[in-house]
Amino acid sequence: MENQQLPPPPPVQPLNPQDERTWAMLAHLLALTGAGFIAPLIIWLIYKDRSAYVSYHAKESLNFQITIIIAGFVCFLLMIVLVGLLLIWVVGIGALVLTVVAGVKANNGEYYRYPLTIRFIS
């Protein structure tokens, strides 16, 4: 059998600016639906080569969601000494507010960087 070469894949189609803002916003806000870090991870994997803007926001959201999971676990451990009961509320309300702010900023075309976030993926 002859050594046949496959045709090159089609070039990656970049996103238009409105779609970029929409997907960047969804990378943040879909985490509130219970999808946690899964939604930004999927968005990042799909759009990382098509849009630097979407890639940035998906990575930010992913890093933030992983940080929130770690903070929640620490709060759970601290519930033994009752401090965790207060801290879990602070973490939850802070995560909600910061996620909504990030979604709005992304939809406005602005870059947003979550405070107090561990950067696992850069």
Secondary structure, 3 states (H helix, E strand, C coil): CCCCCCCCCCCCCCCCHHHHHHHHHHHHHHHHHCCCCHHHHHHHHHHCCCCHHHHHHHHHHHHHHHHHHHHHHHHHHHHHHCHHHHHHHHHHHHHHHHHHHHHHHHHCCCCCCCCCCCCCCC
